[in-house]
Amino acid sequence: MHRHCKSLLDAVEYLGVGFRAHVKTHKTLEGVRLQVGEAKTEALLVASTIAEIEYLQPLLHEFIENGRQVNILYGIPLPPSQVDRLAAIGRQLGQGAISVMIDHTSQLNHVARFADQASFPAGVYLKVDTGYHRAGLPPSGLNKDDLISKLMNLDSLGKINFIGLYSHSSLSYNGSTTEQAMAHLEGELRGCLDALEKNSSLFYSDKEITISIGASLQVTSIENLVGAKSALSEDAKSLRRTLHKVVTDRHCGFRTKLELHAGVYSLLDVQQLSTHSRADLGDYEDEIAISVMAEVCSVYNDSERQQPEALLAVGVLGLGREPCAAYDGWGIIDRNDYSSNTSNPDRRLIVKRVSQEHCVVSWGVGQIVRIYPNHACITGALYGWYYVVDSSEHGERVVDVWERASWWETSIAR
């Protein structure tokens, strides 16, 4: 985890772009420290829930006391039920510490209410849909119901502080090469530039506009541009040119600033590795920082079934049920937990079937195995803490316990 966080920080510094760390995967204070590093004067974060932001407050206060510029973005278009809690956090952290995103005119009232309660305006990103279709407005429809015009008016009145455009696109999860990952990042960036161009007459020309883009796969693909030992591919050259233009040139008369955001890169998972977004990544055992330890409770290896299988004491509630395009299963067993003396070293033991509390693999009784999950964000959310091991010690000793912000509050179960 330390290595993944450092390599991305080194890459964004090498390219001269900004970085905003998403905390939703690990949800820990210690993980945030690794993501923002110690050298930078700013700590820019994204959180998916207000509970995460509340949990991070002591660390954010520490950063501020040490002279770091702190800003945390609430990572969904602002719902009215969360304004009071967000404003209370803002009052504690101070002006400039809170940002939100919007993609509908009704949310402007909520942002104005934040300013009244916090006594300072929130930073505001306009959410752009660059093709992923989870949230946001398309470039050609960004001014739906005069959204931009009303936003600029509130900015002039001091009710908001307009920052720029924000896109999150996970289309790169469908890729399988470094070239595809880089192309997805460039495509997302061009989508935001298109939104700026199509609506240029509506933004105030004296504003510096931040373009914030990313998902872990396409963002970490920039590491392929750092210290390349061989000639760059055409995709890599095109991405580097586009990144450079946003940082150095004016677009439609505006000064632009580039900010990348990512989260699951810090842990990685089977799904992330299967896309090959970075050329220098190793195998599951080398790269995935999160795993689930599970006990083997029964074995079926005497022709009871078509092939030998074993029952493990973990299921959907401990692994999640996120599929992965790379294979037909729900988790990969660590190769160190079984003999590697096989005629087919590429063959892996996998979690083949899952139920609520149990799963089925091929194995032997009584041992504990390590399972690498398909999706670190989902699997991590099923636990209250991590037992932390140090890979430099061969991962044989627990050196720390990290507590997670693991509660959920924006929906009510009835």
Residue pairs with C-beta under 8 A, 6 or more apart in sequence:
1 26
1 31
1 34
1 266
1 267
1 289
2 34
4 265
4 266
4 267
4 268
4 287
4 289
5 34
5 35
5 37
5 265
5 266
6 34
6 37
7 223
8 19
8 219
8 220
8 223
8 262
8 265
9 19
9 37
9 39
9 40
10 226
11 220
11 222
11 223
11 225
11 226
12 18
12 19
12 222
12 260
14 225
14 226
14 227
15 222
15 225
15 226
15 240
15 243
15 247
16 247
17 222
17 243
17 247
17 258
17 259
17 260
18 44
18 210
18 257
18 258
18 259
18 260
19 44
19 259
19 260
19 261
19 262
20 44
20 45
20 46
20 73
20 212
20 259
20 260
20 261
21 32
21 35
21 36
21 44
21 45
21 46
21 261
21 262
21 263
21 266
22 45
22 46
22 47
22 48
22 75
22 261
22 262
22 263
22 264
23 31
23 32
23 35
23 45
23 46
23 47
23 52
23 56
23 263
24 46
24 47
24 48
24 49
24 52
24 75
24 263
24 377
25 31
25 263
25 264
25 266
25 267
25 376
25 377
25 380
26 266
26 267
26 380
26 386
26 402
26 404
27 52
27 55
27 380
27 381
27 404
27 405
27 406
28 386
28 402
28 403
28 404
28 405
29 55
29 56
29 58
29 59
29 402
29 403
30 388
30 400
30 402
31 266
31 402
32 43
32 45
32 56
32 59
33 59
34 266
35 45
35 266
36 43
36 44
36 45
36 63
40 68
41 67
41 68
41 69
42 68
42 69
42 70
42 71
43 60
43 63
43 68
43 69
43 70
43 71
44 71
44 72
44 73
44 259
45 56
45 70
45 71
45 72
45 73
46 72
46 73
46 75
46 261
46 263
47 53
47 56
47 72
47 73
47 74
47 75
48 75
48 76
49 405
49 408
49 409
49 410
50 74
50 82
50 85
50 86
50 89
50 409
50 410
51 405
51 407
51 408
51 409
52 405
53 72
53 74
53 86
53 89
54 85
54 89
54 405
55 405
56 72
56 405
57 89
57 92
57 93
60 70
60 72
60 93
60 97
61 92
61 93
63 70
64 70
64 93
64 94
64 97
69 96
70 93
70 96
70 97
71 96
71 97
71 98
71 99
71 123
72 93
72 97
72 98
72 99
73 99
73 100
73 101
73 123
73 125
73 166
74 82
74 86
74 98
74 99
74 100
74 101
75 101
76 101
76 135
77 100
77 101
77 102
77 103
77 104
77 107
77 127
77 135
78 86
78 100
78 101
78 102
78 107
78 110
78 111
78 114
79 110
79 410
80 109
80 110
81 410
82 410
83 110
83 113
83 114
83 117
84 117
86 98
86 100
86 114
86 122
87 113
87 114
87 117
87 118
88 117
89 97
89 98
90 97
90 98
90 114
90 117
90 118
90 120
90 122
91 117
91 118
91 119
94 120
95 120
96 120
96 123
96 161
98 114
98 118
98 122
98 123
99 122
99 123
99 124
99 125
99 163
100 111
100 114
100 122
100 123
100 124
100 125
101 124
101 125
101 126
101 127
101 166
102 108
102 111
102 124
102 125
102 126
102 127
102 147
102 151
103 126
103 127
103 129
103 135
103 136
103 137
103 147
104 144
104 145
104 147
105 144
105 145
105 146
105 147
105 150
108 147
108 150
108 151
108 154
108 160
111 121
111 122
111 124
111 154
111 159
111 160
112 154
112 159
112 160
114 121
114 122
115 121
115 122
115 158
115 159
115 160
121 158
121 159
121 160
121 161
122 160
122 161
123 160
123 161
123 162
123 163
124 151
124 155
124 160
124 161
124 162
124 163
125 163
125 164
125 165
125 166
125 210
125 212
126 137
126 142
126 147
126 148
126 151
126 162
126 164
126 165
126 166
126 195
127 135
127 136
127 137
127 166
127 167
128 136
128 137
128 138
128 139
128 142
128 165
128 166
128 167
128 191
128 192
128 195
129 135
129 136
129 137
129 138
129 167
130 136
130 139
130 167
130 169
130 187
130 188
130 191
130 192
130 213
131 169
131 171
131 187
131 188
131 191
132 167
132 168
132 169
132 170
132 171
134 168
134 170
135 168
136 166
136 167
137 144
137 147
138 195
139 191
139 192
139 194
139 195
139 198
139 199
140 198
142 148
142 195
142 198
142 199
143 149
143 199
143 202
148 199
148 202
148 203
149 202
151 160
151 162
152 162
152 202
152 203
152 204
154 160
155 161
155 162
155 204
155 207
156 204
162 204
162 207
163 209
163 210
164 209
164 210
164 211
164 212
164 257
164 259
165 192
165 195
165 196
165 209
165 210
165 211
165 212
166 212
166 213
167 188
167 191
167 192
167 212
167 213
167 214
168 213
168 214
168 215
168 261
169 184
169 187
169 188
169 191
169 213
169 215
169 218
170 215
170 217
171 184
171 187
171 188
172 180
172 181
172 184
172 185
172 215
172 217
172 218
172 221
172 275
172 277
173 215
173 217
173 271
173 275
174 325
175 181
175 184
175 217
175 275
175 276
175 277
176 274
176 275
176 276
177 275
177 276
178 221
178 224
178 233
178 235
178 276
178 277
178 278
178 279
179 233
179 235
179 236
180 275
180 277
181 217
181 218
181 220
181 221
181 275
181 276
181 277
181 278
182 218
182 221
182 222
182 224
182 235
182 236
182 238
182 239
183 235
183 239
184 217
184 218
184 221
185 213
185 214
185 218
185 219
185 221
185 222
185 239
186 235
186 238
186 239
186 242
188 213
188 214
188 218
189 211
189 213
189 242
189 243
189 246
189 258
190 242
192 211
192 213
193 211
193 246
193 251
196 203
196 209
196 211
196 251
196 252
196 254
196 256
197 251
197 252
200 252
200 253
200 254
203 209
203 254
205 253
205 254
207 254
207 255
208 254
208 255
208 256
208 257
209 254
209 255
209 256
209 257
210 256
210 257
210 258
210 259
211 246
211 256
211 257
211 258
211 259
212 259
212 260
212 261
213 219
213 258
213 259
213 260
213 261
214 260
214 261
214 262
215 262
216 262
216 263
216 264
216 265
216 272
217 272
217 275
217 277
218 277
219 260
219 261
219 262
219 265
220 262
220 265
220 277
220 278
221 239
221 277
221 278
222 239
222 243
222 260
223 278
223 280
224 236
224 278
224 279
225 232
225 236
225 239
225 240
228 236
232 240
243 258
245 251
246 256
246 257
246 258
247 256
247 257
247 258
249 256
250 256
263 377
264 272
264 375
264 376
264 377
265 272
266 289
267 288
267 289
267 290
267 376
267 380
268 287
268 288
268 289
268 290
268 376
269 288
269 290
269 372
269 373
269 374
269 375
269 376
269 379
270 284
270 288
270 324
270 326
270 327
270 331
270 332
270 372
270 373
270 374
270 375
271 322
271 324
271 325
271 326
271 374
271 375
272 376
273 281
273 284
273 287
273 288
274 324
274 325
274 326
274 327
281 287
283 335
284 332
284 334
284 335
284 372
285 334
285 335
285 336
288 372
288 376
290 372
290 373
290 376
290 379
290 380
290 386
291 334
291 370
291 371
291 372
291 373
292 314
292 318
292 319
292 331
292 370
292 371
292 373
292 379
293 368
293 369
293 370
293 371
294 312
294 313
294 314
294 318
294 359
294 368
294 369
294 371
295 312
295 313
295 367
295 368
296 310
296 311
296 312
296 313
296 363
296 364
296 365
296 366
296 367
296 368
296 369
297 311
297 312
297 313
297 358
297 365
298 310
298 311
298 365
299 308
299 309
299 310
299 311
299 363
299 364
299 365
300 308
300 309
300 310
300 311
301 308
301 309
301 310
301 364
307 362
308 362
309 352
309 360
309 361
309 362
309 363
310 360
310 361
310 362
310 363
310 364
310 365
311 358
311 359
311 360
312 351
312 358
312 359
312 360
312 361
312 363
312 369
312 371
313 357
313 358
314 357
314 358
314 359
314 371
315 354
315 355
315 356
315 357
315 358
315 359
316 354
316 355
316 356
316 357
317 356
317 357
317 382
318 357
318 379
318 382
318 383
319 330
319 331
319 351
319 354
319 359
319 371
319 373
319 374
319 379
319 382
320 330
320 373
320 374
320 375
320 378
320 379
320 381
320 382
321 330
321 354
321 378
322 330
322 373
322 374
322 375
322 378
323 330
323 374
324 374
324 375
327 348
327 350
328 350
328 352
329 350
329 351
329 352
330 350
330 351
330 352
330 353
330 354
330 359
330 374
331 350
331 351
331 359
331 371
331 372
331 373
331 374
332 348
332 349
332 350
332 351
332 371
332 372
333 348
333 349
333 350
333 351
333 361
333 363
333 369
333 370
333 371
333 372
334 369
334 370
334 371
334 372
335 348
336 370
337 367
337 368
337 369
337 370
338 349
338 363
338 369
349 361
349 362
349 363
350 361
351 359
351 360
351 361
351 371
352 359
352 360
352 361
352 362
353 359
353 360
354 360
361 369
363 369
373 379
380 386
380 404
381 406
383 404
383 406
384 403
384 404
384 406
385 401
385 402
385 403
385 404
386 401
386 402
386 404
387 398
387 401
388 398
388 399
388 400
388 401
388 402
389 395
389 396
389 397
389 398
389 399
390 397
390 399
393 399
